[in-house]
Amino acid sequence: MQQAIQIQTVINEAMVKDAPGLLPLLGHRVQMIAIDLEPEAPAKARPKITLEQFLATRLKRPKGVAPVTLEDMEKAIVRGAVDGNL
């Protein structure tokens, strides 16, 4: 069975922050309707990992991108400091 809710509200800044598409309606009184599109579909559970597992994962570089060395990082820091782009 499909479920739906209907509310009337005034669009405020907090709502626009969460859903930028509502910006043209800022300050307007609106009627909002939410419909459950897949009431029968169970949510897919993502495997949970520990903080240690998350921190231990390595990012995979795109093909053709060389690894960044400590020297590269130091040069970028110096270049940013000289250019004022910190």
LINZICOR-V390348 format. One record per residue. N is the residue number from 1. PSI is psi in whole degrees, -180 to 180 (NA if undefined). NEAR is the number of other C-alpha atoms within 10 Angstrom. D_CENTER is the distance of its C-alpha to the mean C-alpha in Angstrom with 2 decimals. Layout:
BEGIN
n->N psi->PSI near->NEAR d_center->D_CENTER
n->N psi->PSI near->NEAR d_center->D_CENTER
END
This chain:
BEGIN
n->1 psi->129 near->7 d_center->30.89
n->2 psi->137 near->9 d_center->28.11
n->3 psi->149 near->10 d_center->26.88
n->4 psi->151 near->10 d_center->25.90
n->5 psi->154 near->9 d_center->25.56
n->6 psi->132 near->9 d_center->26.51
n->7 psi->157 near->9 d_center->26.12
n->8 psi->134 near->10 d_center->27.25
n->9 psi->170 near->11 d_center->25.48
n->10 psi->130 near->13 d_center->25.11
n->11 psi->121 near->18 d_center->21.76
n->12 psi->178 near->15 d_center->20.99
n->13 psi->-35 near->14 d_center->18.70
n->14 psi->-39 near->10 d_center->16.55
n->15 psi->-39 near->14 d_center->16.00
n->16 psi->-36 near->15 d_center->15.28
n->17 psi->-41 near->11 d_center->12.67
n->18 psi->-30 near->9 d_center->10.79
n->19 psi->86 near->10 d_center->11.87
n->20 psi->-22 near->12 d_center->12.86
n->21 psi->-16 near->10 d_center->15.07
n->22 psi->-3 near->15 d_center->17.40
n->23 psi->-44 near->15 d_center->18.44
n->24 psi->-18 near->10 d_center->21.75
n->25 psi->6 near->13 d_center->22.67
n->26 psi->124 near->16 d_center->22.23
n->27 psi->-7 near->12 d_center->25.37
n->28 psi->147 near->13 d_center->26.53
n->29 psi->127 near->12 d_center->27.65
n->30 psi->162 near->13 d_center->26.07
n->31 psi->125 near->11 d_center->26.49
n->32 psi->138 near->10 d_center->23.39
n->33 psi->130 near->10 d_center->23.81
n->34 psi->129 near->10 d_center->21.49
n->35 psi->132 near->11 d_center->22.91
n->36 psi->111 near->11 d_center->22.17
n->37 psi->-32 near->10 d_center->21.95
n->38 psi->74 near->11 d_center->22.73
n->39 psi->-26 near->10 d_center->24.71
n->40 psi->-18 near->9 d_center->26.43
n->41 psi->122 near->7 d_center->23.64
n->42 psi->149 near->7 d_center->22.79
n->43 psi->138 near->7 d_center->19.25
n->44 psi->125 near->6 d_center->18.84
n->45 psi->127 near->6 d_center->18.90
n->46 psi->143 near->6 d_center->17.03
n->47 psi->135 near->5 d_center->19.33
n->48 psi->139 near->8 d_center->18.83
n->49 psi->158 near->8 d_center->19.46
n->50 psi->166 near->8 d_center->20.81
n->51 psi->-40 near->8 d_center->19.57
n->52 psi->-41 near->8 d_center->22.43
n->53 psi->-40 near->9 d_center->21.44
n->54 psi->-47 near->10 d_center->17.88
n->55 psi->-26 near->8 d_center->19.45
n->56 psi->-14 near->9 d_center->22.11
n->57 psi->147 near->8 d_center->20.03
n->58 psi->138 near->7 d_center->20.51
n->59 psi->144 near->6 d_center->18.32
n->60 psi->124 near->6 d_center->20.19
n->61 psi->145 near->9 d_center->21.12
n->62 psi->155 near->7 d_center->21.46
n->63 psi->138 near->6 d_center->25.14
n->64 psi->-2 near->6 d_center->27.12
n->65 psi->122 near->7 d_center->25.06
n->66 psi->155 near->8 d_center->27.30
n->67 psi->150 near->8 d_center->26.39
n->68 psi->127 near->8 d_center->25.85
n->69 psi->166 near->9 d_center->28.85
n->70 psi->-38 near->9 d_center->29.45
n->71 psi->-41 near->9 d_center->31.66
n->72 psi->-43 near->10 d_center->28.92
n->73 psi->-43 near->11 d_center->26.67
n->74 psi->-41 near->11 d_center->29.68
n->75 psi->-41 near->12 d_center->30.52
n->76 psi->-38 near->12 d_center->27.04
n->77 psi->-46 near->14 d_center->27.28
n->78 psi->-45 near->12 d_center->30.78
n->79 psi->-42 near->13 d_center->29.90
n->80 psi->-38 near->12 d_center->27.07
n->81 psi->-39 near->11 d_center->29.52
n->82 psi->-41 near->10 d_center->32.23
n->83 psi->-11 near->9 d_center->30.14
n->84 psi->24 near->8 d_center->28.67
n->85 psi->45 near->8 d_center->25.04
n->86 psi->NA near->9 d_center->24.05
END
